[in-house]
Structures are given as structure tokens and as C-alpha cells.
Amino acid sequence: MRLRGRVGWIVALIVTLLALAGCGREPLHQSQAYVFGTLVDISIYGESEERARELSGHVQQEFQRLHDQLHAWKAGSELDRLNAAFAAGKTAEVSPELAGMLKDATRLSEQSGGLFNPAIGHLIQLWGFHRDEFAPVRPDPSEIQKWVDVNPRMADILVENGQAASRNPAVKLDLGGYAKGWALDLAADYLRQQGVKGALVNIGGNIIAIGKHGERPWRVGIQHPRKPGPLATLELPDGWAIGTSGDYQRFFELDGQRYCHIIDPRNGQPAQGVQAVTILVPPGPHAGTLSDVASKPLFISGLAGWHKAASDMGITHALLVDEQGGPHLTRAMKQRLHFTQKNVALEELP
């Protein structure tokens, strides 16, 4: 049996920075940290070392603040206190920031037909994926069905006048599939306000681009789900965001079966049949958030339903790698990718 946590060297996408080869004098500053349970990398181009260090330090501090605030499993965090209130049938005060997140996450959950569902924290906990390290154990099927039957949904949450309550005490929020995208948008807004002309922010493979790397667009690689290195590369223009959901980030193997952290709320089971989904999101006020959220419904929908899920989420650029390692992609995504291996068999959808 094998188990994996979201450790620093495993990320959904790899920043290749191919344009840097042989250009050591270019003013590029990179900083790394471990936040949100994953590796965070901030690359800032065109600023002095001191200025870039100050900017990246501020961003990392904001990420840590959000991590502490939104940690569903850390006693005393704002989200922990809110979950306790929900379980007790009580109302709790929420910060304006969290209130905005809850409303936005509810909208996106409804848009996904409930496949993106941060309210299923009890199922995540039951499978053990709330920990950094987890045991390879299948939960009791009756326990899984119990939490499926009570049907916790984001629509159960009421947010009004700085207060939040839940009509369903089974709601237990885990914003792990949302917060990284929110943080990307927060970082991009800040860096733009500070006049930064070129930056790339990467939170465990959810990436947003600000400006260019000098005269060239930023270039990133899409992690191969079963091999070291990238499956494909692409240019990421100003304001575009990219996100991946994969079964290789947090998973365990038991009796020859892989169980990943992406839970299908319809049956309470880890999603099967897909190795990875990568999506591209064009510039917009919430491009980072959408890049984090929208890959999950495609992954859960699988080969039979991923194209409809992409349409529901407004995604035109998408790549799915099936359980056999076969790539399937939309026509728009095909035009953007450069596969690292020749003669890759592709299934293209409109």
C-alpha cells in the first residue's frame, strides 16, 4: 500500500520558466513557502531584489493569514468556529471576507450542479484526507452513506448582516478547493496595485500570470500525472489562470486501488476514472478562484460527463487525462498546448 500527502515537491503544474535559460542577469526574484498544505512559489520580474522581496513577503503573509483563517481542521480558526456553530444549530459572526467567500462558493456550487461542494467536510474527514498524513483505510460503507443521505449543501448556508447559519447541521465546510484560487486573485490584485509589470504566482499548481516575463509571455508546464516532468507546456498570457485537479497529489493505494482526495458528493466516494484535469481561465476579476474551483466538477464527471461540466462552468480550455493516460481536450485547449512527446494520441472535443 502507498499513501501520499500534498508535500512541497508534488504540485499540479510545474513552472518551467524555459525563457530563463542562459539569461542569469535578468531581474527575476523567486520565493517559496509552504502554505495551504502545498508549495507556494512567487516569481517577480523587473523589480529590484529588495523591492521584490518586500512584495513577495507581503503576499506570503497574506497567504498565511488566509490559511490560518480558513483552516477547517485547526481549532480556533474562523472556519472551525463556524463549523462548530453549524453543528450546534447556532448562528455565528463571520468576517466580511469570509461572508463574501461563502456567497461566491455557493454560487459556484449551484453552477456546478453540486459537484463542487465545500459542505462535505464530514466525508473528507471520514476518508482521512483532512490530515497532512493519512492512513490507507476504506471507511465503513454505512458511515459513507449516512453522510450522503443527509445531503449537506452550500445552499443550506444563510449569510446575512455579518452572520451565518446553516439549515442543515451536517454541513461542515472545507474550503481547500476554493481558498487557493481566492488567494491567487488577492495576490494578483495587490501586485497590480503596486505597479508590478511581471509576476507569476503558483499555489500548488494553481497559477495566475501578471504581465510578462520581460518581452515574452510566462511559460508553464502541465505536470504529467504518472511521470516526472511536464506532459505539455503552454504560454500563460497576462491575467490568465490555470488550475489542475489530479489523483496524484493526495491519495493512497489499497489492494491495487487508488483513492484520491477528490470526493464525489453524490456517492461519498473518491472520484475514479481520471488521472488529471487541467483548465485555463481567461482574465477576469475572479480568474484565479474559477481556476481552482472549476477543475473539480470536470474531474468528478469523468470521461462521460466532463465536457458538459466544462460548459456548465463556462470553461472552453480544458484537458482531461483518463485512467489509461489518454489525453482528451477541447479544441481551444489543443491550440494552446505543446506536448512534450511526439505522436500523442488525442481525442479532441468541440
C-alpha positions in Angstrom: 0.0 0.0 0.0 1.1 3.6 -0.7 0.0 6.9 0.6 0.9 10.4 -0.4 0.4 13.8 1.1 0.5 17.2 -0.6 4.2 17.7 0.0 6.3 20.5 -1.4 7.8 18.7 -4.3 4.4 17.5 -5.6 2.4 20.2 -7.4 -0.3 20.0 -10.1 1.7 22.1 -12.5 5.4 22.9 -12.8 6.6 26.4 -13.6 9.2 25.6 -16.2 10.4 29.2 -16.8 12.0 28.0 -20.1 12.7 31.6 -21.1 15.3 31.9 -18.3 17.8 29.6 -19.9 21.1 31.5 -20.4 19.6 34.7 -19.0 21.0 34.8 -15.5 21.3 38.6 -15.3 17.6 39.2 -15.8 16.0 40.7 -12.7 13.9 37.7 -11.6 13.2 37.2 -7.9 11.6 33.9 -6.7 10.5 33.0 -3.2 8.9 29.8 -1.9 6.9 28.9 1.1 4.7 26.0 2.3 1.1 27.3 2.8 -2.4 25.8 2.3 -0.7 22.4 2.7 1.3 22.9 -0.5 4.2 24.6 -2.1 3.8 28.3 -3.0 6.1 29.9 -5.5 6.1 33.6 -6.3 8.2 34.9 -9.3 8.5 38.6 -9.8 10.3 40.1 -12.8 11.7 43.6 -13.4 11.9 44.8 -9.8 14.9 45.3 -7.6 15.8 42.4 -5.3 14.8 44.5 -2.2 11.5 45.6 -3.7 10.7 42.1 -5.0 11.5 40.6 -1.6 9.2 43.1 0.1 6.3 42.4 -2.3 6.6 38.7 -2.2 6.9 38.8 1.6 3.6 40.7 1.8 1.9 38.2 -0.4 3.2 35.3 1.6 2.0 36.9 4.8 -1.5 37.3 3.3 -1.5 33.6 2.3 -0.6 32.6 5.8 -3.3 34.8 7.2 -5.9 33.1 4.9 -4.5 29.7 5.7 -4.9 30.3 9.5 -8.4 31.9 9.0 -9.8 29.2 6.7 -8.2 26.0 8.1 -11.2 23.7 8.7 -9.3 21.4 11.0 -7.4 23.9 13.1 -9.1 24.5 16.5 -10.0 28.2 16.9 -9.8 29.2 13.2 -12.7 31.3 11.9 -13.9 28.3 9.8 -13.6 25.9 12.7 -15.7 28.2 14.9 -18.3 28.5 12.1 -18.5 24.7 11.6 -19.0 24.3 15.3 -21.9 26.7 15.2 -23.4 24.9 12.3 -23.2 21.6 14.1 -24.9 23.1 17.1 -27.6 24.8 15.1 -26.4 28.2 16.1 -25.6 31.5 14.3 -22.1 32.8 14.2 -20.4 36.1 13.2 -18.3 36.0 10.1 -15.9 38.5 8.7 -16.8 40.4 5.6 -14.2 38.4 3.7 -15.5 35.0 4.7 -19.1 36.1 4.1 -18.1 37.0 0.5 -16.4 33.7 0.0 -19.4 31.7 1.3 -21.7 33.6 -1.1 -19.4 33.1 -4.0 -18.7 29.4 -3.3 -22.5 28.8 -3.0 -23.0 30.4 -6.4 -20.2 28.3 -8.0 -21.6 25.1 -6.3 -25.0 25.7 -7.8 -23.4 26.4 -11.2 -21.6 23.0 -11.0 -24.8 21.2 -10.2 -23.4 20.4 -6.7 -20.3 18.6 -7.9 -18.2 21.4 -6.3 -19.4 21.1 -2.8 -17.3 22.5 0.1 -20.0 21.5 2.6 -19.0 17.8 2.6 -16.2 18.2 5.2 -17.6 15.2 7.2 -16.9 12.9 4.1 -13.4 14.3 3.7 -12.7 13.7 7.3 -14.2 10.2 7.1 -11.7 9.3 4.4 -8.9 10.9 6.3 -8.0 13.5 3.7 -8.2 16.3 6.2 -4.7 15.4 7.5 -1.3 16.0 6.0 -0.6 12.4 6.6 -3.4 9.8 6.3 -3.9 6.1 6.7 -4.8 3.9 3.8 -8.2 2.7 5.1 -11.6 2.4 3.4 -14.3 3.8 5.7 -17.4 1.8 6.7 -19.8 2.0 3.7 -22.7 2.7 6.1 -20.9 5.7 7.5 -20.3 7.0 4.0 -24.0 6.5 3.1 -25.1 8.3 6.3 -23.3 11.5 5.3 -24.5 11.2 1.7 -28.1 10.8 2.8 -28.1 13.9 5.0 -27.1 15.8 1.8 -25.1 18.8 3.1 -25.1 21.6 0.5 -23.8 25.1 0.2 -27.4 26.2 -0.3 -28.1 25.2 3.3 -26.0 28.2 4.5 -27.6 31.5 5.2 -25.4 34.6 5.3 -26.8 38.0 6.2 -25.7 41.1 8.1 -22.4 39.6 9.1 -24.0 36.4 10.5 -24.0 32.9 9.1 -26.1 29.9 10.0 -27.0 26.5 8.4 -30.4 24.9 7.9 -28.5 21.6 7.9 -26.3 20.6 10.9 -24.5 18.1 8.7 -22.8 21.0 6.8 -19.1 21.0 7.6 -17.1 23.4 5.4 -13.7 22.6 3.9 -12.7 25.4 1.5 -9.5 23.6 0.4 -10.8 23.5 -3.2 -11.6 27.2 -3.2 -9.2 29.2 -0.9 -6.1 28.8 -3.2 -7.9 30.4 -6.0 -9.2 33.2 -3.9 -5.6 33.8 -2.7 -4.4 33.9 -6.3 -6.9 36.7 -7.1 -5.9 38.6 -3.9 -2.2 38.3 -4.8 -2.7 39.4 -8.4 -4.8 42.5 -7.3 -2.1 43.5 -4.8 0.8 43.1 -7.2 -1.0 45.1 -9.9 -1.8 47.9 -7.4 1.8 48.0 -6.6 2.7 48.5 -10.2 4.3 45.1 -10.8 4.6 44.5 -14.6 5.6 40.9 -14.5 4.8 38.1 -11.9 3.7 34.5 -11.7 2.0 33.2 -8.6 1.8 29.5 -8.2 -0.1 27.9 -5.3 0.4 24.1 -5.6 -0.3 24.2 -9.3 -3.0 26.8 -9.4 -1.2 29.7 -11.3 -2.0 33.2 -12.3 0.1 35.4 -14.6 0.6 39.2 -14.2 2.1 40.9 -17.2 5.0 39.2 -19.0 8.5 37.8 -18.3 10.2 40.7 -20.0 9.1 40.7 -23.6 7.8 37.2 -23.5 4.8 35.6 -22.0 5.3 33.4 -19.0 5.6 29.7 -19.9 4.5 26.9 -17.7 4.4 23.1 -17.9 1.4 20.8 -17.1 2.6 18.0 -14.8 2.4 14.5 -16.2 0.2 12.6 -13.8 2.3 9.5 -13.8 5.8 10.6 -14.8 8.3 13.2 -13.6 8.2 16.4 -15.6 5.6 18.0 -17.8 3.1 16.4 -20.1 2.8 19.6 -22.1 3.8 23.2 -22.0 1.9 26.4 -22.8 2.2 30.2 -22.7 0.2 31.9 -20.0 -0.6 35.5 -21.0 -1.4 38.4 -18.7 -4.4 37.8 -16.5 -4.9 34.1 -17.4 -5.1 31.5 -14.7 -4.5 27.8 -14.9 -5.6 25.1 -12.5 -5.3 21.3 -12.2 -7.1 18.6 -10.2 -5.2 15.3 -10.1 -5.3 11.9 -8.4 -1.5 12.1 -7.7 -1.5 15.0 -5.2 -3.2 13.4 -2.2 -4.0 9.8 -2.4 -3.5 6.3 -1.0 -3.4 2.9 -2.6 -5.0 -0.1 -1.1 -5.4 -3.6 -2.6 -4.3 -2.2 -6.0 -6.9 0.6 -6.0 -6.0 4.3 -5.9 -8.2 6.6 -3.7 -7.6 10.3 -4.2 -8.8 13.3 -2.1 -11.4 14.5 -4.7 -14.7 13.2 -3.3 -17.8 12.8 -5.4 -20.6 14.2 -3.2 -23.2 12.1 -5.0 -21.9 8.8 -3.6 -19.3 9.9 -1.0 -16.5 8.0 -2.8 -13.2 9.3 -4.2 -13.7 10.1 -7.9 -12.4 7.4 -10.3 -11.6 7.1 -13.9 -9.5 10.2 -14.3 -5.8 10.9 -13.6 -5.9 14.7 -14.1 -7.9 17.7 -15.4 -6.3 21.0 -16.3 -8.2 24.1 -17.3 -7.4 27.6 -18.5 -9.4 30.6 -17.4 -9.2 34.0 -19.3 -8.7 37.3 -17.5 -11.4 38.4 -15.1 -11.9 39.6 -11.6 -12.2 36.0 -10.3 -10.0 34.1 -12.8 -7.9 32.6 -10.0 -10.9 31.4 -8.0 -12.5 29.9 -11.0 -9.3 28.1 -12.0 -9.2 26.4 -8.6 -12.9 25.5 -8.4 -13.9 24.5 -12.0 -11.4 21.7 -12.5 -13.2 19.7 -9.7 -16.6 19.2 -11.5 -14.8 18.1 -14.6 -12.7 15.6 -12.7 -15.7 14.2 -10.8 -17.8 14.0 -14.0 -15.3 11.7 -15.7 -14.9 10.9 -19.3 -18.6 10.6 -19.9 -19.6 14.0 -18.4 -16.6 16.3 -18.3 -17.5 18.2 -21.5 -20.9 19.1 -20.1 -19.4 20.1 -16.8 -16.9 22.4 -18.6 -19.9 24.0 -20.4 -21.8 24.4 -17.1 -18.7 26.2 -15.6 -18.1 28.3 -18.6 -14.8 26.6 -19.4 -13.6 26.4 -23.0 -10.0 25.4 -22.5 -9.8 22.0 -20.8 -7.6 18.9 -20.8 -8.6 15.6 -19.2 -6.2 12.6 -18.8 -8.2 9.4 -18.4 -7.3 6.4 -16.2 -5.3 4.9 -19.0 -3.3 8.0 -19.5 -5.0 9.1 -22.7 -5.4 12.9 -23.2 -8.8 14.4 -24.2 -9.1 18.1 -24.8 -11.3 20.8 -26.2 -10.4 22.4 -29.5 -9.5 25.7 -27.8 -7.1 23.9 -25.4 -5.5 22.0 -28.3 -4.5 25.3 -29.9 -2.6 26.3 -26.8 -0.7 23.2 -25.8 2.7 21.9 -26.9 3.0 18.2 -25.9 6.5 17.1 -24.8 6.1 13.7 -26.5 5.5 13.3 -30.2 2.7 11.3 -31.7 0.4 11.7 -28.6 -3.0 10.2 -29.4 -5.5 12.9 -28.7 -9.3 12.9 -28.5 -10.5 16.4 -29.4 -13.9 17.7 -28.4 -15.6 20.9 -29.7 
